[in-house]
Amino acid sequence: MPKKSKLATPDWILKGGKKPEKKKAERTFKIKECPKCKSYEVGIIITGEECKGGKCDWECRKCKWKGANIIEKELTEDEFMEYLDKKGEILPNEDELKKDFKKTIESADSEDIGDEK
């Protein structure tokens, strides 16, 4: 049985330097598009069976197309924000999100969890 070769020590350790930092991958967003009318108004059809072989049945709400060959696009954060602007989506501002979060925390604190006697 041949011997397995040993792993080589990385250069950064031999040079006595710091471990190189990994670049953060840019966040991507996946959107689905109808292959017939190029609309983004698509949804998955739930038939009670799992998607077989990674292929699911999709339906376009605009042109009523049905099929498995959906177009999937990956967008960067900037491209996704442009997509939302074109679509007309209104995003909540930071103050509204903070208020909603505070209400959620307060309501969770006021609920009787039942741990105490």
Secondary structure as GFF3:
##gff-version 3
##sequence-region A 1 117
A	DSSP	alpha_helix	11	14	.	.	.	ID=ss1
A	DSSP	beta_strand	28	33	.	.	.	ID=ss2
A	DSSP	beta_strand	42	44	.	.	.	ID=ss3
A	DSSP	beta_strand	58	60	.	.	.	ID=ss4
A	DSSP	beta_strand	66	67	.	.	.	ID=ss5
A	DSSP	beta_strand	71	76	.	.	.	ID=ss6
A	DSSP	alpha_helix	77	87	.	.	.	ID=ss7
A	DSSP	alpha_helix	94	110	.	.	.	ID=ss8
###
